[in-house]
Amino acid sequence: MDEKKLTYQDVPTGYPMCFNDECTKKACCMHYQARLLLPEDRHRGSAIYPTAWQNGDCKYFREKRFIRKAWGFKHLYDNVPQRDKAEARRSVRWFFSAGCGPYYRYHHGENMLSPEQQDAIMKIIAQYGSTDGIRFDHYVEDWDFG
């Protein structure tokens, strides 16, 4: 895949920017690379202070990389026995803080699942049935902002 160029429009609202020009990992850190894209008319926002860099390491370092994000649950419950589908769906909703709102935002693609979230949901589904052949409805390669 040709690498998609990181643009300021890719950076989530409120994403912390790093201003530590002395950092040895700045070339591959999302926080520093996002800062390089700041428009000149932007004067304030969330920041990671240079003091986060201690003993040769930054606790906020996030590698600049692509991940495979997913959304959509249309076939998520296909292998779950009918008698367990309501409980399986309830368990997945609880994964998103018990409310229906977040669940449906991930179902309809307003939010996308990280690989870690995908794994956690598959573990929930595995408690109710086989995950063989089960996939989320949609996948996309996108920047990992954490």
N, C-alpha and C positions, 0 to 999 in steps of 0.2 A: 504494500500500500504506500502510495506517495504520502509523505508526511504533510499533514494539513498545517498551515502556518497559524501560529497563535496570534490572535488579534485582541484588542481591548474589548470588543463585543463578546468574546468568549468568556471573559472573566466575570464570575458571578458578582452581583451587587454586594458590597460589604466585604469582599475578599481581602484579607490582610496583605498588605504590601511590605516588602523588605527593602530597607534603604542601606543595608550594610555593604558598602562597596569593597570592604576588606575581606569579605567571606570567600573562602576558597571553593565553595560549592555553588556560587551564584550562577554559573553558566548552565547548571542543570536543575535549578530550584524554581518551582512554579511561583513562589512568592516574590522572588527577585525579578524573574522574567515578566511577571504581571506588572510590576512597578515600572519596568522599562517602557511599557505601553501607555502609561498615564498621559492623558492629554494635558497640554500646558495650562488649560483653564481649570484644572482640578487642583484644589489647594488643601483639601483635608479628607480624612477617611481613616479607616482601620490600618494600623501599622504594626509590624513586628520590630521591636527595638533591637538595636545592636547588642544589647546586653543578653539577648537570647543565645548568643554565640559564646559558649564557655568550654574551655578545655578542648578546643579543636572540633567542637560539635555544636550544632544548633538543634534544639528540641522541636523546632517548627519546620525543619527541612521537609519539603515535599518534592519528590523527584518529578521532573517534567516528563510526563509519559501519557500515552493513550491507554484507555481501558475499554472494555466491552460493557457498555451499559445496556439495560433491558427495561422493557415495560410491557404491560398487558398480561392478563391472567385468564384469558378465554379458555385455554386448554390445561391450565394448571391442575385442575381437579379431575381430569379425565380418568386417572387410574384409582381414584378414591372411591370405595364402595358408596353407593347412594346413601346408606344409613349414616355414614360418617362425613358426608360433604358439608353439612351445615357447621359441624364442629370444626372441621379443617379450615373452612372459610373464616370462622370466628377466631381461630388461633392465628391465622395470617393477619387478620385485622388487628389483633392484640399486639402483634409484632410492630405495627405502626401506631402504637399508643392508644389502642382500643377504639379509636374513632373511625367512622366510615370515611371521613373527608380525606385523610392521607391515603388510605387504601385506594380510593377511587382516583386520586391524582396519579398514583403509580399505575393503576389499571389503564387509565386513559392517556398516559404519556405526558402529563403535565410535569411530572417528576420522573426521573429515571433511576433505576436500581443500580447500585454499585455491584461489583463482583462479590463483595462480602455479603451484601444484602441478599443477592441471588442465592448464594450458598446457604444462608440462614433460612430462607424461605423453603428451599428444597429439603432441608433437614426437617422442617415442620411438616411438609407434605409427606415425607418418608415415614412419619409416625402413623400415618393413616393409610398409606398404600405405596405402591411401587412408584419410583420416579423415572423408570425406564421410558425413554422416548418423550418425556415431559420437557417442554421448552416454554419460555416466555414468548409472547406474540411477536415482539419486535426487538431487534438488537441494533446497536450503532456503536461505532468506534468514536470515542470523544476524549477530550482532555480530562485528566484526573485532578480535580481541584479538592478532593477529599470531602 
